[in-house]
Amino acid sequence: MTPGTPPPDASTPPPEPLSPAQVIVLGLLRFAGRATPYDLKQGVAGSVGNFWSVPHSQLYAEPDRLVARGLADVEQEPGGRRRKSYAVTPAGVAALDAWVADPPVDLGELRTPALLAVFFGADPAVVARTQLPQHRAKLEEYERLIEAGAAAGEGVARGPGLTLRAGVLSERAWIAYWTEMLEEAAG
């Protein structure tokens, strides 16, 4: 503790850190303004879902948890299906901004079922033949998204554009890796 700094208030616990799912929900709500859990599911599928998986059940549960923390608000239709829609609150914006300003620096996991299969003895050439078309298709998808943004004259927004670039580089690396596995097998 620095001299002159008051001691921390022991009666107030530190705020609970945001989980990755909560970061995703808050971020998507910030982009959308107001969204239902179904809208969030669609938003994940077309964006962050390319590099971070979120179970659909979390996209339906997390908004209410965020409401309980004061980080989001909820409006519910009075009749019919009584759908709920959510929006990020100023406290939610502040929590998201704080997370973005000081994100976790842990190295993420490389969770790829194909590598798990190779690790436990699958023929790398056989696995490569199934992986290469998938990685080539994903690379083409990312490149189309970048081109579509550029053709629209808007470019790709900075954050999503940077993650698309990471996706392109990642897919190119996977294509090189699986091509190498096929070449080694061919001897």
C-alpha angles and dihedrals in degrees: 000000000000119000111266093023112124115238115261115269103256092197093064115066117216113265115272109256117247117256118226089254090053091049089052094048093047092046094049091046088052091053094044101038092216128012144169121230087257089055088050090052090052090046093053092048092054099042133003091025087078090073107013125047119214121182110239089234089065092053087057096043104038097064091061090047089052090049089053089053092048092245095114137022128220135216120192126200109246095224143008113039090351090223118190123224124192137205131188115253125219087260088053091051089050092049092048092046090050091050092048091048092053108022122177112274098204116130108250124236123263097225107176119150091207091061090047088055092049091047091056095047111280115151104263092213092055091048091045091056090058095041101048097065091047094051092045090051092049090048090052090049092052092046091050090052091052092047092047091054092048093046091052087059090236098094117210117300111258100252097041090041092054092049090049088054089052088050092052092049091046093051091048089052092050091048090052091047096049091042088054090051090054092047092050090051091050086053 
